[in-house]
Amino acid sequence: MARQVEGRNAVLEALRSGRARRVYLSQTAQGKVVDQIEKLARDLKIPVVKEPNDVIDKMASTKNHQGALAEAFDLPKMSLEEVFELENPFVVVLDHLQDPHNLGAILRTAEAAGVDAVIVPEDRSVSIGPGAVKASAGAIEYVPIITVTNIARTVDQLKKANIWVVGTSDRADQLYTDVDLKGRLAVVIGSEGTGISRLVQEKCDFLVKIPMKGKISSLNASVAAGIILYEAVRQRR
């Protein structure tokens, strides 16, 4: 899962986390971050291979690799059982998100907010590839990702472990600021087009909405996640 890392900051964080095992740089790549990559790789005794631009282009899965790639070990993992054992778990559940940039942005916010793990479905969801890795700006190196076969069943498991599950819906009766987000908590974010599935909504302990004052009816999934996660951070202080 996400064994190739693309983008200068993403490669730098893969080195810092100990996940990178080989780095590839364009022969023309220059700048402060490139210098940091080379120094850190040298200190860690990780090989750095310089290649022509067209070779890097062919190796990359995205167009925004910035002349820096890395071969890496698997991402950090955590099991649901390990989540259940935490004193006050704080997790995010993504219900079939489709956009890798949204996934990366949510991971970035989740890491900054101190989320313990992000749960994603195995099928019918965005893959955790180089695009999501780059969009996370390195956060993916530090937030464990749990892949499950069925989100609705996972919500049931979370509830049985005494974890409150809050879902986001524009049809909710309560505002996100009106509910208790302290303690054992899972926040469910739906897909960009359809939001949280009906079955998952029904299984949530409660649903919340973000007030919309303009003509647009909904926010980008990663923006909505950021708003709710930081309300949880505020309350959990």
Phi and psi in degrees as a GROMACS rama.xvg file:
@    title "Ramachandran Plot"
@    xaxis  label "Phi"
@    yaxis  label "Psi"
@TYPE xy
54.6144  52.4579  ALA-2
-82.5329  -13.4912  ARG-3
-108.099  130.157  GLN-4
-110.21  135.943  VAL-5
-131.015  137.314  GLU-6
108.771  143.369  GLY-7
-62.0107  -49.9783  ARG-8
-66.9097  -36.5201  ASN-9
-64.41  -41.5648  ALA-10
-65.3338  -41.6674  VAL-11
-60.5124  -44.2051  LEU-12
-69.2733  -33.1992  GLU-13
-63.5997  -36.3375  ALA-14
-67.45  -46.4764  LEU-15
-62.111  -35.4871  ARG-16
-80.7023  -11.6184  SER-17
87.6455  10.5982  GLY-18
-89.648  -27.196  ARG-19
-72.9488  140.369  ALA-20
-123.175  -14.021  ARG-21
-158.61  139.404  ARG-22
-117.663  140.73  VAL-23
-120.147  127.607  TYR-24
-123.768  143.541  LEU-25
-65.6364  143.985  SER-26
-62.6698  -20.9459  GLN-27
-100.745  -0.393278  THR-28
-67.0614  129.443  ALA-29
-140.244  164.455  GLN-30
125.945  173.559  GLY-31
-60.8393  -45.4681  LYS-32
-68.5418  -37.1058  VAL-33
-61.3444  -43.2166  VAL-34
-61.1917  -40.5528  ASP-35
-64.8704  -41.6665  GLN-36
-59.5944  -48.6011  ILE-37
-64.0675  -42.0958  GLU-38
-66.261  -45.9408  LYS-39
-66.1333  -41.7558  LEU-40
-61.0519  -41.053  ALA-41
-63.4906  -44.3564  ARG-42
-63.1775  -34.684  ASP-43
-89.5571  -0.37144  LEU-44
59.8492  40.2886  LYS-45
-102.81  127.852  ILE-46
-63.2943  140.157  PRO-47
-117.576  123.039  VAL-48
-110.342  124.605  VAL-49
-93.7338  129.535  LYS-50
-130.767  154.914  GLU-51
-61.1257  157.001  PRO-52
-55.1636  -42.0467  ASN-53
-68.2944  -29.3491  ASP-54
-68.729  -44.2277  VAL-55
-60.673  -42.2264  ILE-56
-57.5507  -42.1205  ASP-57
-71.1287  -33.0601  LYS-58
-73.2225  -30.1192  MET-59
-78.7415  149.164  ALA-60
-92.5367  -20.7701  SER-61
-118.139  163.339  THR-62
-85.4671  -13.6973  LYS-63
-104.725  42.6409  ASN-64
-77.6439  -16.3278  HIS-65
59.4422  24.5268  GLN-66
75.7808  19.6753  GLY-67
-138.886  125.566  ALA-68
-133.04  160.235  LEU-69
-146.806  139.493  ALA-70
-82.6205  136.844  GLU-71
-139.199  158.411  ALA-72
-75.2502  172.57  PHE-73
-60.522  154.919  ASP-74
-67.7984  158.765  LEU-75
-60.559  141.857  PRO-76
-125.643  158.07  LYS-77
-147.669  148.541  MET-78
-97.0906  160.823  SER-79
-59.7203  -37.6896  LEU-80
-60.5233  -38.1314  GLU-81
-66.991  -35.9136  GLU-82
-62.661  -45.5223  VAL-83
-59.4081  -30.9534  PHE-84
-80.3637  -12.1843  GLU-85
-69.02  150.84  LEU-86
-67.4168  -48.7498  GLU-87
-133.642  72.3213  ASN-88
-61.2757  144.695  PRO-89
-133.359  103.449  PHE-90
-127.527  158.39  VAL-91
-116.367  135.199  VAL-92
-114.734  123.857  VAL-93
-104.053  113.991  LEU-94
-90.2632  82.9883  ASP-95
62.0921  48.5186  HIS-96
-62.7653  146.953  LEU-97
-115.425  -24.29  GLN-98
-97.193  120.265  ASP-99
-61.1365  -29.8956  PRO-100
-69.8328  -37.6014  HIS-101
-64.6978  -43.1001  ASN-102
-59.4094  -47.5045  LEU-103
-61.5496  -42.002  GLY-104
-65.9185  -38.8727  ALA-105
-66.4532  -40.6341  ILE-106
-61.9021  -38.8614  LEU-107
-63.5421  -45.6339  ARG-108
-66.5978  -40.6252  THR-109
-60.2879  -42.6452  ALA-110
-63.9704  -43.7623  GLU-111
-65.4712  -31.5451  ALA-112
-86.0783  -3.59717  ALA-113
82.0699  24.2991  GLY-114
-65.9654  139.474  VAL-115
-79.0541  -32.6419  ASP-116
-164.501  156.141  ALA-117
-118.316  129.236  VAL-118
-103.861  128.175  ILE-119
-129.826  151.851  VAL-120
-80.7873  154.258  PRO-121
-71.165  -38.9294  GLU-122
-117.725  161.838  ASP-123
52.6317  42.5249  ARG-124
-147.709  161.639  SER-125
-61.2595  139.735  VAL-126
-81.0652  152.693  SER-127
-89.2336  76.0862  ILE-128
-107.182  -169.097  GLY-129
-57.1627  -33.7457  PRO-130
-63.4184  -45.4333  GLY-131
-68.177  -37.7612  ALA-132
-60.6392  -46.7777  VAL-133
-65.4498  -42.6529  LYS-134
-64.6818  -24.8773  ALA-135
-76.6216  -9.19035  SER-136
54.3611  37.2806  ALA-137
95.6944  -13.4651  GLY-138
-64.2125  -28.7642  ALA-139
-61.9224  -19.5371  ILE-140
-71.2288  -17.0503  GLU-141
-122.492  -10.1537  TYR-142
-105.404  111.693  VAL-143
-60.2533  138.984  PRO-144
-112.538  126.9  ILE-145
-107.681  120.965  ILE-146
-98.4797  127.34  THR-147
-123.785  161.28  VAL-148
-86.2522  -24.8754  THR-149
-147.885  116.36  ASN-150
-67.0643  -42.3688  ILE-151
-61.4268  -42.6149  ALA-152
-65.9926  -36.4315  ARG-153
-65.6625  -38.3043  THR-154
-60.7461  -41.193  VAL-155
-59.4913  -42.1702  ASP-156
-64.9894  -40.891  GLN-157
-61.242  -43.7204  LEU-158
-65.5787  -38.9446  LYS-159
-63.977  -26.6094  LYS-160
-88.6063  17.4557  ALA-161
62.0665  37.7413  ASN-162
-106.991  122.239  ILE-163
-72.1674  135.92  TRP-164
-114.463  117.783  VAL-165
-112.741  129.24  VAL-166
-109.118  159.422  GLY-167
-105.773  130.884  THR-168
-155.41  136.355  SER-169
-71.7228  -9.01031  ASP-170
-97.3206  2.44034  ARG-171
-65.2021  153.209  ALA-172
-85.8519  -25.4213  ASP-173
-104.943  145.793  GLN-174
-78.4665  155.47  LEU-175
-64.0103  -21.2382  TYR-176
-84.4036  -7.72911  THR-177
-98.2689  2.08901  ASP-178
-116.869  158.633  VAL-179
-83.2768  114.39  ASP-180
-109.066  18.4994  LEU-181
-87.7033  171.561  LYS-182
76.1003  -149.591  GLY-183
-79.044  113.817  ARG-184
-140.348  138.945  LEU-185
-126.857  130.307  ALA-186
-108.794  124.317  VAL-187
-99.8648  126.557  VAL-188
-114.374  130.499  ILE-189
-87.7262  177.994  GLY-190
-71.456  161.648  SER-191
-62.8637  -36.6167  GLU-192
-87.445  -45.6564  GLY-193
-114.529  -4.81098  THR-194
73.5005  -155.35  GLY-195
-74.7815  137.134  ILE-196
-62.0936  155.147  SER-197
-57.301  -45.6835  ARG-198
-62.2152  -43.0093  LEU-199
-67.0874  -39.7664  VAL-200
-57.2221  -43.6096  GLN-201
-64.394  -28.3233  GLU-202
-85.9493  -17.4155  LYS-203
-64.0249  147.35  CYS-204
-66.8463  -37.9574  ASP-205
-157.325  158.5  PHE-206
-114.395  145.268  LEU-207
-131.425  158.346  VAL-208
-130.199  158.211  LYS-209
-102.767  127.954  ILE-210
-62.8708  134.652  PRO-211
-116.346  113.306  MET-212
-96.6093  -16.0029  LYS-213
-95.7457  -160.396  GLY-214
-88.2961  -17.4944  LYS-215
-79.0894  135.209  ILE-216
-87.925  -15.5259  SER-217
-151.505  161.668  SER-218
-100.599  159.417  LEU-219
-55.3135  143.071  ASN-220
-57.0866  -40.3999  ALA-221
-71.8695  -32.8725  SER-222
-68.1472  -44.9043  VAL-223
-59.988  -42.3045  ALA-224
-60.552  -43.9906  ALA-225
-60.7745  -42.6653  GLY-226
-62.6281  -47.6372  ILE-227
-72.3564  -39.7895  ILE-228
-63.2188  -37.9207  LEU-229
-79.4397  -21.1499  TYR-230
-68.0385  -39.3484  GLU-231
-63.1086  -42.3716  ALA-232
-58.9051  -46.1383  VAL-233
-58.4727  -46.2216  ARG-234
-69.3732  -35.9918  GLN-235
-77.3186  -6.54563  ARG-236
